[in-house]
Amino acid sequence: MKISCTNLMLPGNNLTEQATQLYKWGYDGIAIFVNYSEWSEELHQEILALQERTGIIPCEFAFGDEIYGHLMDDNMELRKKSREMYKLAAEISGEIGAVTELEFAYGAQNPLPLFHSYQKMTEMEELGFLEMYKEVAKPLMGTKGRMLLEGINRYESPYLNSIKECKDVIDKLNIDNSGVLADFFHMSIEEADMVESIKYAGDSIQHVHLGDNNRLLPGYGAIDWKACFNALKEVGFNGFLNLECSTSGDPSKTLPETAEFLKKMLK
């Protein structure tokens, strides 16, 4: 397994500076989240050359914008714009052999689902979701990139909160370039037993987001990382473990420390 960090957690004036620091701190990759409105050909070229310049692999790519997470929106114009953004993210991920992600919907739920966990899609919703998934993942055909289904907790998404549910949907999808993204912060809320859920999802897991149960760095909360990493080893996971959380202080201090912590856990 390799370790990486999200660019939004890093100091630096550009991706090249951030990746250079990560290399010095003992990381293997970087996850790149870009504001859709700020996308440019200059940034595109920087990403394409990043590994050669820095030794750091761009392992994940996604756009952020107010239209993010509206793939299944009732507003058809908004839905169309959101899907076009995800397709472009897929195209770029295909170029660099990285993962990108999707979910049924993303955003604070109102009202909060305090007593209605694990809501199920209707048959029509599921059919529409599967069709959408195939649509936005199409640019990845013939590449090493992947469009992964991320389990998002019930307070931020109405459906597909557990990685076990995500695995079941991936099995129904039955297309290449798909898989499950296991995010430990969301898992700490939704999985009754994280080790058992990892084993259930098995080789569908293609990428991992790291954040403790309080969304701080691994080791700053209550998750049993050793047990979870052992479960990932058991199912044959050999991809990236990517930090997507708070830096828990000065990143120039906490991120090198976390790299050491993770490598010890993985031994």
C-alpha positions as CSV (number, residue, x, y, z in Angstrom):
1,M,0.0,0.0,0.0
2,K,1.1,3.5,-0.8
3,I,0.4,6.8,1.1
4,S,-0.8,10.1,-0.3
5,C,-2.3,13.4,0.8
6,T,-4.9,15.8,-0.5
7,N,-3.5,19.0,-2.0
8,L,-6.1,21.1,0.0
9,M,-4.3,20.1,3.2
10,L,-0.9,21.3,2.0
11,P,1.0,24.7,2.0
12,G,2.5,25.8,-1.2
13,N,1.8,28.1,-4.1
14,N,1.1,25.4,-6.7
15,L,0.8,21.6,-7.1
16,T,4.5,21.3,-7.9
17,E,5.6,22.9,-4.7
18,Q,3.1,20.8,-2.7
19,A,4.2,17.6,-4.3
20,T,7.8,18.4,-3.7
21,Q,7.2,18.8,0.0
22,L,5.2,15.5,0.1
23,Y,8.1,13.6,-1.5
24,K,10.5,15.0,1.2
25,W,8.0,13.9,3.9
26,G,7.9,10.3,2.7
27,Y,4.7,10.3,0.7
28,D,4.1,8.5,-2.6
29,G,1.1,10.3,-4.1
30,I,-1.1,13.4,-4.1
31,A,-4.9,13.7,-4.5
32,I,-5.8,16.8,-6.5
33,F,-9.1,18.6,-5.8
34,V,-9.6,21.6,-8.1
35,N,-12.2,24.3,-8.2
36,Y,-14.0,23.8,-11.5
37,S,-14.1,27.5,-12.3
38,E,-10.3,27.7,-11.9
39,W,-9.5,24.8,-14.3
40,S,-7.1,25.8,-17.0
41,E,-4.8,24.3,-19.6
42,E,-1.8,25.5,-17.6
43,L,-3.0,23.5,-14.6
44,H,-3.7,20.5,-16.8
45,Q,-0.2,20.5,-18.1
46,E,1.2,20.9,-14.6
47,I,-0.7,17.8,-13.5
48,L,0.5,15.7,-16.5
49,A,4.1,16.5,-15.7
50,L,3.8,16.3,-11.9
51,Q,5.2,12.8,-11.4
52,E,8.2,13.3,-13.6
53,R,9.0,16.7,-11.9
54,T,8.5,15.6,-8.3
55,G,8.4,11.8,-8.0
56,I,4.9,12.1,-6.6
57,I,2.1,10.2,-8.3
58,P,-1.2,12.1,-8.9
59,C,-3.4,9.2,-7.7
60,E,-6.8,11.0,-7.5
61,F,-8.5,13.9,-9.3
62,A,-11.8,15.6,-8.7
63,F,-13.5,18.9,-9.2
64,G,-15.1,21.0,-6.5
65,D,-17.9,23.4,-7.2
66,E,-21.5,24.3,-6.2
67,I,-22.7,21.9,-8.9
68,Y,-20.7,19.0,-7.3
69,G,-22.9,16.2,-6.0
70,H,-26.0,17.1,-8.2
71,L,-25.7,14.1,-10.5
72,M,-29.3,13.0,-9.7
73,D,-30.8,16.4,-9.0
74,D,-34.5,17.0,-9.9
75,N,-33.4,20.2,-11.7
76,M,-32.5,18.8,-15.1
77,E,-30.2,21.7,-16.1
78,L,-28.3,21.5,-12.9
79,R,-28.0,17.7,-13.3
80,K,-26.7,18.2,-16.8
81,K,-24.0,20.7,-15.7
82,S,-23.0,18.4,-12.8
83,R,-22.6,15.4,-15.1
84,E,-20.5,17.3,-17.6
85,M,-18.1,18.3,-14.8
86,Y,-17.8,14.7,-13.6
87,K,-17.2,13.5,-17.1
88,L,-14.3,16.0,-17.5
89,A,-12.9,14.8,-14.2
90,A,-13.1,11.2,-15.5
91,E,-11.3,12.2,-18.7
92,I,-8.4,13.8,-16.8
93,S,-8.3,10.8,-14.4
94,G,-8.0,8.5,-17.4
95,E,-5.1,10.5,-18.8
96,I,-3.1,10.1,-15.6
97,G,-4.3,6.7,-14.5
98,A,-6.0,8.1,-11.3
99,V,-9.2,7.5,-9.5
100,T,-12.1,10.0,-9.3
101,E,-15.3,9.5,-7.4
102,L,-19.1,10.0,-7.3
103,E,-22.0,9.5,-5.0
104,F,-25.8,9.4,-5.3
105,A,-25.9,13.0,-4.0
106,Y,-23.8,15.2,-1.8
107,G,-24.8,17.9,0.7
108,A,-26.1,18.6,4.1
109,Q,-29.4,16.7,4.5
110,N,-32.5,18.6,5.6
111,P,-34.2,17.4,7.7
112,L,-31.4,15.4,9.3
113,P,-32.0,11.6,9.1
114,L,-31.8,11.1,12.8
115,F,-33.9,8.0,13.0
116,H,-34.0,6.7,9.4
117,S,-30.6,5.2,8.6
118,Y,-29.7,3.2,5.5
119,Q,-32.5,4.4,3.3
120,K,-32.9,2.5,0.2
121,M,-33.3,3.8,-3.4
122,T,-36.5,2.9,-5.1
123,E,-36.2,0.6,-8.1
124,M,-36.5,3.5,-10.5
125,E,-33.9,5.6,-8.6
126,E,-31.5,2.7,-8.6
127,L,-32.0,2.2,-12.4
128,G,-31.4,5.9,-13.0
129,F,-28.3,5.9,-10.8
130,L,-26.8,2.9,-12.6
131,E,-27.4,4.6,-16.0
132,M,-25.9,7.8,-14.7
133,Y,-22.8,5.9,-13.4
134,K,-22.2,4.4,-16.8
135,E,-22.6,7.7,-18.5
136,V,-20.1,9.7,-16.4
137,A,-17.6,6.8,-16.4
138,K,-17.6,6.4,-20.1
139,P,-14.5,8.7,-20.7
140,L,-12.5,6.1,-18.7
141,M,-13.0,3.2,-21.1
142,G,-9.7,1.9,-22.3
143,T,-7.7,3.7,-19.6
144,K,-6.3,2.8,-16.2
145,G,-8.4,5.4,-14.5
146,R,-11.4,4.5,-12.3
147,M,-14.7,6.2,-11.3
148,L,-15.3,5.0,-7.7
149,L,-18.5,4.9,-5.7
150,E,-17.8,6.5,-2.3
151,G,-19.9,5.7,0.8
152,I,-21.0,9.0,2.3
153,N,-22.6,9.3,5.8
154,R,-26.3,9.7,6.2
155,Y,-26.0,13.4,7.2
156,E,-24.4,14.3,3.8
157,S,-26.1,11.9,1.4
158,P,-29.5,10.2,1.3
159,Y,-28.4,6.8,0.0
160,L,-25.3,4.5,-0.3
161,N,-24.0,5.4,3.1
162,S,-22.2,2.1,3.7
163,I,-19.4,0.6,1.7
164,K,-21.3,-2.7,1.9
165,E,-24.2,-1.0,0.0
166,C,-21.7,0.5,-2.5
167,K,-20.2,-2.9,-3.2
168,D,-23.7,-4.3,-3.9
169,V,-24.3,-1.5,-6.4
170,I,-20.9,-2.0,-8.1
171,D,-21.7,-5.7,-8.6
172,K,-25.0,-4.7,-10.3
173,L,-23.1,-2.2,-12.5
174,N,-20.7,-4.8,-13.8
175,I,-18.5,-2.4,-15.8
176,D,-14.7,-2.0,-15.9
177,N,-13.2,1.2,-14.4
178,S,-15.5,1.1,-11.4
179,G,-15.1,0.2,-7.8
180,V,-15.6,1.3,-4.2
181,L,-13.8,4.2,-2.4
182,A,-13.6,3.4,1.3
183,D,-13.6,6.7,3.4
184,F,-12.8,5.9,7.0
185,F,-14.4,9.0,8.4
186,H,-17.7,8.1,6.8
187,M,-17.2,4.4,7.7
188,S,-16.7,5.4,11.4
189,I,-20.3,6.7,11.3
190,E,-22.0,4.1,9.1
191,E,-20.2,0.7,9.5
192,A,-21.3,-1.4,12.5
193,D,-17.9,-3.2,12.1
194,M,-15.3,-1.6,9.9
195,V,-13.2,-4.7,9.6
196,E,-16.1,-6.9,8.6
197,S,-17.3,-4.2,6.1
198,I,-13.8,-4.1,4.5
199,K,-13.8,-7.9,4.1
200,Y,-17.3,-7.7,2.6
201,A,-16.4,-5.1,0.1
202,G,-13.2,-7.0,-0.7
203,D,-11.4,-6.4,-3.9
204,S,-14.1,-3.8,-4.9
205,I,-12.1,-1.4,-2.8
206,Q,-9.8,0.5,-5.2
207,H,-8.9,3.6,-3.1
208,V,-9.0,4.7,0.5
209,H,-9.6,8.0,2.2
210,L,-8.0,8.4,5.7
211,G,-9.5,10.5,8.4
212,D,-10.1,9.4,12.0
213,N,-13.6,9.3,13.5
214,N,-13.3,13.0,14.4
215,R,-11.9,13.8,10.9
216,L,-8.5,14.5,12.3
217,L,-5.3,12.7,11.2
218,P,-5.1,8.9,11.7
219,G,-4.1,8.3,15.3
220,Y,-5.8,11.4,16.7
221,G,-9.1,9.6,17.2
222,A,-10.6,6.2,18.1
223,I,-10.3,4.1,15.0
224,D,-8.3,0.8,15.3
225,W,-6.0,1.5,12.3
226,K,-3.9,-1.7,12.8
227,A,-7.0,-3.9,12.5
228,C,-8.4,-2.0,9.5
229,F,-5.1,-2.0,7.6
230,N,-4.7,-5.8,8.3
231,A,-8.2,-6.3,6.8
232,L,-7.2,-4.3,3.7
233,K,-4.1,-6.5,3.4
234,E,-6.3,-9.6,3.8
235,V,-8.6,-8.6,0.8
236,G,-5.5,-7.8,-1.3
237,F,-5.7,-4.0,-1.4
238,N,-2.5,-2.5,-2.7
239,G,-3.6,1.0,-3.7
240,F,-3.3,4.4,-2.2
241,L,-4.2,5.4,1.4
242,N,-5.0,9.1,1.0
243,L,-5.3,11.6,3.8
244,E,-8.5,13.6,3.5
245,C,-8.9,15.3,6.9
246,S,-7.7,18.1,9.1
247,T,-3.9,18.5,9.3
248,S,-4.4,18.7,13.1
249,G,-1.9,21.6,13.4
250,D,1.1,22.7,11.5
251,P,1.3,20.4,8.4
252,S,5.0,20.7,8.2
253,K,5.1,18.9,11.5
254,T,2.0,16.7,11.6
255,L,2.2,15.3,8.0
256,P,5.7,13.9,8.3
257,E,4.8,12.4,11.7
258,T,1.7,10.9,10.1
259,A,3.7,9.4,7.3
260,E,5.9,7.7,9.9
261,F,2.8,6.5,11.8
262,L,1.2,5.0,8.7
263,K,4.3,3.2,7.6
264,K,4.6,1.7,11.1
265,M,1.0,0.6,11.0
266,L,1.5,-1.0,7.5
267,K,4.5,-3.1,8.6
